[in-house]
Amino acid sequence: RNNVALSYAPVSALIGLFALFYTVFMVAMIPAVLGVPGDNDPPRDRFYPGSDLVGVIAVNVLFLLALVSFVRASFTDPGTVPAMYPWDPNCPATYGESTEFERALAKKGLSNARGLERKMDGRARFCRLCGKYKPDRAHHSSNMGHCVLEMDHYCPWIRNCVGFFNKKYFFLLVLYGGSALLGFVAVMAPHFEHSCDHFITALDFF
């Protein structure tokens, strides 16, 4: 289901919003930073000398970090249950693999590979769709078509599940994206206020 063309709509909308905000920000701030004269110039360096330049650099860095986090969160596989012993019952253990696996667990103080989460009758959890063992916090995603390790949720804005291997990038995307928008508002506030006071046409906002 994840290859339906409609699933690209939220991702495209998010990229479009990022592009719109970034374009508006740079078009409004470049003349102020470069000192280009114009009619009804907005106030420059309202907070302290050089504050506009610092704000532009900070917002650009945050936008770049948010973009990198977005790409990593979107294209990183969130994690699947391995198609190997002992997680997949259809893949029997090879000679010595069972003993080696149990020995590795024993070194970590674990008695088995079946985790803590169990069914009501005490049996290990197996996915009725995948047929594989479901580790703790693993859930089947209908969008991805398989079980996802430590699945949190399916996010349409990145067109991917948030799971074991990409939850860090998703968190950073929210953090950097939110910080970039706060910086955008803080830097643009004096210019927006000035434009409202001298608003005649829509172009006066820039």
N, C-alpha and C positions, 0 to 999 in steps of 0.2 A: 504493500500500500504506500510505501514511502517514495515510489517513483512516479506518483501521479503528478501531472504538471501543476495542479492547483497547490500542491505542497510547497512550491517555490514562491508563492505569493507573499507569505509573511517575511521570508528572507529578503525578497526583492524590496518590500516596503521598508524594512529596517535599513537596508543599504541605501535606499533613496533618502530616508530621513537623515542618516549620517551625512550623506553627500550634500543635502540641502543646508543643514546647520553649518557644516564646514564651509561651504561656499559663501553663505551669508556672513559668517564670521570673518573670513579672510577679505571679502570685498569691503566690508565696513572698517576693518582694522588696518589694512595695509596703508591706505593714505594717511591715517593718523600716526602710524609708526614711522613712515618715511617723511612726514612733515609736508605732505603735498597740500598747497593752499587751495582753498575753495570757498564758495559762498556759504555763509552761516556755518563755519567750521565748528564741529563739536569740541567739547573740552578735551584737552589732552593731558594725560598723566594726572588724572583727578586725585588718585590716592597718594602718590609720592612720585618724585622725579624718576622717569623710566618705567613707571608701572604698566603702561600699555605694552611695551616691549616684553617685559617679564610675563605679562598675562598671555600674550600671543605665543611665546615660546612654551609656557606651561600647558596651555590648551592644546597646542600642536602635539606635544609629547604625550599627553593623555589620550588624544584622539588616535595617535599611532599605536599606543599600547592597547587601546580598546579594539582597534582593527586587527592587530595580531592575535589577541585573545579570541576574537570572534572567529577568525580563520581556524585557529587551533581547536576551538570547541566544536566547530562545524565538521571538520575533517578528521578528527581523531576518533578512532573506534572506541566506544565507551567500554567495551569488554564483553566477551562472550565466554560461555562455558566451554572449556577445551574438549575437542573430539578425541579424547584419549582416556586411558585408564587413570583413575577409577571413576571419573565423572560421567563418562559415556558408557552405559552398560553394553552397547553394541560393539565396543572396542575392548576385547578381552586383554588381560595383562599378558605381556610376553614373559618368557622365562626369566625369573629373577627380578622382574620389575615390581611385583607385589612386595617382595621382601625389602627391596631397596626403598620403596616408597614408605613403607611402615617404619623403616629405620630412620628415614629423614624426619618423619613426624615425631618419633620418639625423642630425637635430639632437641626438638622444639617444645617438648613437654606435652605433645598432643597424642591422644590415644587413637583417633580415627580421623578420616577426612570428610566426615559427614556433617560437621558443624553442630550448632546448637539448636537451630530451628527444626522442629519436627511436626509431623501430622498429629491429629488428635489421638491416633492409636499408637503413637510412638515411632512410626516408621519414618525413614528419611524421605525428604520431599523430592519428587520427580515431576518434571513438567509433562503434562498430558498432551501438549502440542509438539514439543521438541523431543520428548522421550529421554532427555538428559537429566542428571541430578541437578537440583537447584541449590547452590550454596547459600549461605546466610545472606539475606537482603537481595538476593537475585530474583528478578521477576521477568515474566514473559512480556515482551513489547509487541503488540499487534502491528505497530508502525514499522518496526525493524524486522519483524518476522522471526525473532529468536529471543532467547533469554539474555538479559543484560546483567552483568555483574554490578552489584550495589546500585541498582537502578533507582534513581530519584524520580524522574519524570521525563516524558517526551516533550521537548521544547520546539514548537513550530518555528520560532524565531531563528533558530540555528539549524533547523531541519535535522535534528539528531537527538538521541537520548542523552540525558545527563547520567553518566555512570562512573565506574571506577577510574577509568583512564582519562576522562575529560572533565571531571567535576571541578578540578582546580582551574582550568581555563574558563569554565562557565562562571565561576565565582569572580575571577579577575575581570571578565567581560562586564559583569554587573558593576564591579567596583570602579574600574577605569571609565566605563561609559557614564556612570552617575557622576563621577568626579569631573569628567570633561564637560558635562552639561552644567554643573554648578559653576565651573570656571567660565564657561560661555556666558552665563547669566551675569556673573560678577563683573566681567570685563566689559560686556555690552551694555550694562545698566546705564552708565552715564551718557553713552551715545544714544541709547533708546529714549532716555528722558529728554535729551536735547532735541531729537528729531520730533518728538511729540509736541514740544513747545513751538517748533518752526515747521510743522507739517502743512504742506500745501498739496503736494502730489506724492504718490507712492515712492518715487525715486528719492524723496527727501529723507527716507529712512537710511540711505546708504551714503 
